[in-house]
Amino acid sequence: MLDLPFRSAGQLAAEIRRKAIGASELLELFLKRVDTHDPRINAIVATALPEARARAKAADEALARGEVWGPLHGVPMTVKESFDVVGMPTTWGVPELKDNRPARNALAVDRFLAAGAIVLGKTNVPLYLADWQTFNAIYGTTSNPWDLSRSPGGSSGGSAAALAAGLTGLEAGSDIGASIRNPAHYCGVWGHKPTWGICPPRGQAMPGIVAPTDISVIGPLARSADDLELAVSVMAGPNDIDGAGWRLALPPPRRSRPGEFKVAVMLDDPCSEVDTAVQDRIAGVAELLGKAGARVSHAARPAIDTAEANRVYIALLRAATSGRQTDAMLAANLEAAARLDPADESYLARMVRANVMPHRDWLGINNKRHHMRLAWAEFFREWDVLICPAAASAAFPHDHEGERHERTITVNGRQVPTTDQLFWAGFSGVAYLPSTVAPAGFTPSGLPVGVQIVGPQYGDLTCIALARLLERELQGFVAPPGFA
């Protein structure tokens, strides 16, 4: 079995319940590891240690009385910096918000506390949660535990790095552009992007924002598939207002054995070339499932033009985040959009147009999205899941120069725009679909590779079920060298 700091949250909770270790003792073990290892990676950027220690002591006293608070009783965890937690700042990496201290917890945080968890701190994010790297002017740069010269992903980069390094038992992240999925892939952990709308995001927003954001979700990162299912059971379900009228009832997994699955495989796409080192690992997953008896197809696809899907996603993504513009920024973008060549289909051009899109145009693009939802639903009548990359490459070197759309990464020996790989976030995400990232091996240079498992809307448990089978048959959690 893995050393204690690298065990799953479910295993840690079991150790506490059987009194093999106390909640206070386990908390101090993680805090000692944070002191020892976090200076190298800078994953945990805010803490509330007196409160965490008091809660751990109370958890031990409760257990001594025979009281169990919930399935995470006494388990130390962290949450992404963007979640409100009383006693800690919520900044989204924005310097102007460095003193923002919320008066109440995010709903998801309260749900984790009700399940018995101990929230010891918060993990780093990029500015406005808008990068596949994790750095900001308040907290600095987070590094990947597998290679300190490389990104841990973003925007839940601190989340994935802390889990991989054994600094926390569980994590809560968010995802609008693979912000759970690419950090899980880069750092060798598990991540789940839930079906849009099943996990209420209240309290995971900029100050004053209470409306849910299109495409964006909150969800867990963990060191096992079982933990993903446990965390989803904690986070999901209507808030107090919606709960007056509806209940969530996710269908059970479609299959229980690897050989029962019907799996479509997508290794590459013209919208975003994928490095062969990543393709090879996902092809290996497909081969493993095929040998187990699964029906595997490299040709099956939903009846969707991928280039059109990418255009729709970028338009809706950048429209969803356009509210951050100041009046001056909006005026500048209106001028920039007017100067664009109508034939310009670069990421920057698409972003500028979406930032100033008239609502009538948004309605038309949204209608295209819903046609795609119907096409995906038809596809999943025959196929259980689609497996594909979470990103175009393994973790790439730190690169903070210029704007994100100006940067490049190396794919198959040549430089390509970093933003191309947003395709792997949006193809399924824009249609509200769930997807799980599970470890699928390593590149020849030793970097983790994850496989993205996409399922039908509300098929979250099917995605996690296949991730669990791959954990058993292919790869469990592997700790990065130097952090044991």
QUIHUZI-V902270 format. One record per helix or strand of 3 or more residues. SS is the DSSP state (helix for helix, strand for strand). FROM is the first residue (numbers start at 0). LEN is the number of residues. If there is no record, write none. Layout:
ss = <SS | SS>
from = <FROM | FROM>
len = <LEN | LEN>
This chain:
ss = <helix | helix | helix | strand | helix | strand | helix | helix | strand | helix | helix | strand | helix | strand | strand | helix | helix | helix | strand | helix | strand | helix | helix | helix | helix | helix | strand | helix | strand | strand | helix | strand | strand | helix>
from = <3 | 8 | 22 | 43 | 48 | 75 | 94 | 106 | 117 | 126 | 156 | 170 | 180 | 189 | 216 | 224 | 241 | 257 | 261 | 275 | 294 | 305 | 321 | 326 | 346 | 358 | 384 | 403 | 407 | 413 | 417 | 434 | 447 | 459>
len = <3 | 9 | 19 | 4 | 16 | 5 | 3 | 8 | 6 | 3 | 8 | 5 | 7 | 4 | 6 | 11 | 3 | 3 | 5 | 16 | 3 | 15 | 3 | 13 | 9 | 21 | 5 | 3 | 4 | 4 | 12 | 8 | 8 | 14>
